[in-house]
Amino acid sequence: MSVSSAKAVINMNRRADGEGDDLSRVVFVNVDRSVAKHISQHLTKRHRIESFDDSKFPNSSSQLKTIDAVLLGSDVKEPVNAVQRIHSVDKRVPIIILSGAAQCARLRQDLMFSPFVGHEIIVWPTTDMDGLSDVLIDAAQRRKQRLLYQDAAMANAHVQLEVLPLLHPETAEYIEGLFDHEPIGVLATTSGGKILKINRQARQIFGISDQAHRETSLYKLFPKSEKSRLESLLTQAVDANDQPRPELFELQTTKDKVSFVEVTAAPFSRPTQDRCAMLVVQEVTLRVQSERQRTEAVVELRLIANALRTLHSISTGNTGALNDKIRDFLHLGCEQFGLPIAMLSQVEGDKLSIVASVSDNKRFLPGATFRLENTFCKTTVQSSEPVAVERTSGTAWHDHPSYGECGIESYLGVRIIVGESVFGTLCFMSDAPHRMPFSSAEREILKLMSRWISGELQRERAEAHMRKLSSAIEQTADSVIITDRTGIVEYANPSYQFLTGYSRDEIVGSTAGFLQPEDPSSEELWTAINNGTDYRFLLSSKTKSGDLYHEQMTISPLKDDVGETTHLIATGQNVTALVEAKERDRKRQAELTHVARLSTLGGMVSGLAHELNQPLCAIMTYAQTCLRKMRAGEAELDDLQHGLTQIVRQAERADEIFSRIRDFSRKRQIRKQRANIREIVEISVGFIQTELKENNISVELKFPKKNQLVFADSIQIQQVLINLVRNSIDALASVESSRKKKISIKVSLEGRNFTKLTITDTGHGCPVEKFHRLFEPFYTTKEAGLGVGLSISQSIVDGHGGKLWLASSSPKGSTFCLTLPNWNNRQDATDTD
């Protein structure tokens, strides 16, 4: 066995035993002391940190072989050149570059298009130091494992190529079979590149048959552009004492498919003592792709994490106005996406106006407007996902009006949804092409920014609405009170304080007066609230100074998202003036009604005198008869008893007439109660029976078979009927004697809830042109009338909840109708108007 193979075996055994794996060498280049201290606190004792200046960094292969990870500080002047120097020696050395957040995207682009740069590179923002230690530890561990596997594979290949020819034939044949089935590709070449031996795995990697490898040159298996690298690798393997570093090669296996192989070279000796090279070839396409994806994923995740941290800092740390926060967001987007122009726009119809922007171009200052169809934002508004354009020229976007008018080469935008409608767009632009496609992380960051702005705009809109409502509640003339579920006042507006005379401090914390448990309507109120309905009532209470006031109150339950009542809102309209006016009107109406009754009695004096004259005459006649018989001595006890009995009866009749007149003319409170409509009609007709006889007028009364009960004040309804019948008597007074004079009063049902009275006469009626004025106060068609009878009658009927109207009138007669509410099994009650 040669010296080189022995070293490889010893190195393999040491790594297998764990010797040399205890320490990981991490090199810092131009890393700030505070940053280095912060990172070292998170590393373990197995990690050895070495710091260098950029000019003193080790560049030799032997020095780089022992380095497990490199951290380039943000002070390194040309980080791309530094990476190229390191990877020109060994592309497998992991390198992490610290950079400002604004320069990260640009640095990644430069590395992507730079030659002699491997895949083990991560650009890390200086604003995120927390996760850097973990990334360094992971990179160093992967580096050590890869070297361990490489040493083991190389040692195994040395044994097979150098020891195999020294064995017995049968053993050599067995070992050669194992070599051919080795899971990694192994081939041996001369120093000039002629293939001496190649196993099955290597043939599969390069796509050659079993026989095609004989006398084949190694250079034919690789692209022509890689010949110089292969020659250098073979020269190093044959001439160098140490094993050269592995090299990564890109193979074009098919037209559209690219694969990567890692080639590790080492010297070995043939029995002829010729120096040859042994190559271990591994297909690492998946590893390269996974490392790229992993690096991109780590970068994207950290990019998102950094953006989230900044977003949170802006949204919570900045106590300024919303416009200031939005401007900070726009600056953040410009740094994250590497685009110098940012704007938040609002779409209204076919117009797009800029709300906020970051730009040196005057075309994109706040307040500027564009036709929506002439902007990239038209497409953005119609898309639920971000719209990204890396390069306008040379694509279908080249013909877009926005490119012609504004010269926009790259664009990244997303629509803003406020509520359920499109508010506008959040977009970032540049007049230069974007050097690389926008990543999914950048799109997600843009979406996060748009959601935050949407939420803030929605919140501002809601707050503006709440301020408007609050101002309306504070300034409304109606009183507003808000209580908790139990009735404890939490808010009272100025109108309520002005009305009651109490200050807000005196009101808040106390139980609302209209929710007191002893309130008779409290049970009804809480029943309505528990059912989720409004409750309305008239509240009469006293102010702090003792004055009486009246409010028309409405109490509404305020519910949460699950339907539970959390608060009560009470609104009240001050109706004190209205209630007092109604009371004054009621008193005036009562006075006027009383005067009208006296006036009616005045018109009935002759008839009433006639009615009283009959019983008085009868009393006088019976008394004189009794006296005459007593003087003549002819009086018998039975005759005297009969005479005195008749005197008493006639006196009772006169007393009944006087009582009826006294009740009709007396001023008293109105009493609505159960009453028999038949009795009311008969008493009313009895009052004016004398006038009917004197005018030779017949009266026809029609009643239903069943007594009809109404809810009314009997005296007032008698007044209405007497007034209507006397009007009919006046209408019949001028009718010629040859014509029949008749008044008909009919009682009937009007639906389920009302009783209808119809008064019809055969008089001359009222002219049609005067119909609409009959019920006006002080309007009359009589020469000596006051014009208040029908007006007062109508107000009385309206006060009972009924109606009075002229149904018809003609030269042959008139018909008046009125309705009264039925009793409907109500409890006895007394109403005062």
Secondary structure as UniProt FT lines:
FT   HELIX           3..17
FT   TURN            18..20
FT   STRAND          24..29
FT   HELIX           33..40
FT   TURN            41..42
FT   TURN            45..46
FT   STRAND          47..52
FT   HELIX           54..56
FT   HELIX           61..65
FT   STRAND          69..72
FT   TURN            74..75
FT   HELIX           79..89
FT   TURN            91..92
FT   STRAND          95..99
FT   HELIX           101..112
FT   STRAND          121..125
FT   TURN            126..127
FT   TURN            130..131
FT   HELIX           132..158
FT   HELIX           159..163
FT   HELIX           164..166
FT   HELIX           169..180
FT   STRAND          185..190
FT   TURN            191..192
FT   STRAND          194..198
FT   HELIX           200..206
FT   TURN            212..215
FT   HELIX           218..221
FT   HELIX           224..226
FT   HELIX           227..239
FT   STRAND          247..252
FT   STRAND          258..269
FT   TURN            271..272
FT   STRAND          275..283
FT   HELIX           285..317
FT   HELIX           322..337
FT   STRAND          341..348
FT   TURN            349..350
FT   STRAND          351..358
FT   HELIX           362..364
FT   TURN            366..367
FT   STRAND          369..371
FT   HELIX           372..374
FT   HELIX           377..381
FT   STRAND          387..389
FT   TURN            393..394
FT   HELIX           396..399
FT   HELIX           401..406
FT   STRAND          410..418
FT   TURN            419..420
FT   STRAND          421..430
FT   HELIX           440..475
FT   STRAND          479..484
FT   TURN            485..486
FT   STRAND          488..492
FT   HELIX           494..500
FT   HELIX           504..507
FT   TURN            508..509
FT   HELIX           513..515
FT   TURN            517..518
FT   TURN            520..521
FT   HELIX           522..530
FT   TURN            531..532
FT   STRAND          535..542
FT   TURN            544..545
FT   STRAND          548..559
FT   TURN            561..562
FT   STRAND          565..574
FT   HELIX           576..603
FT   HELIX           605..631
FT   TURN            632..633
FT   HELIX           637..665
FT   STRAND          673..676
FT   HELIX           677..687
FT   HELIX           689..694
FT   TURN            695..696
FT   STRAND          698..702
FT   STRAND          709..712
FT   HELIX           714..733
FT   TURN            737..738
FT   STRAND          742..750
FT   TURN            751..753
FT   STRAND          754..761
FT   HELIX           768..773
FT   TURN            774..775
FT   TURN            777..778
FT   HELIX           789..799
FT   TURN            800..801
FT   STRAND          803..810
FT   TURN            811..812
FT   STRAND          813..822
FT   TURN            824..825
//
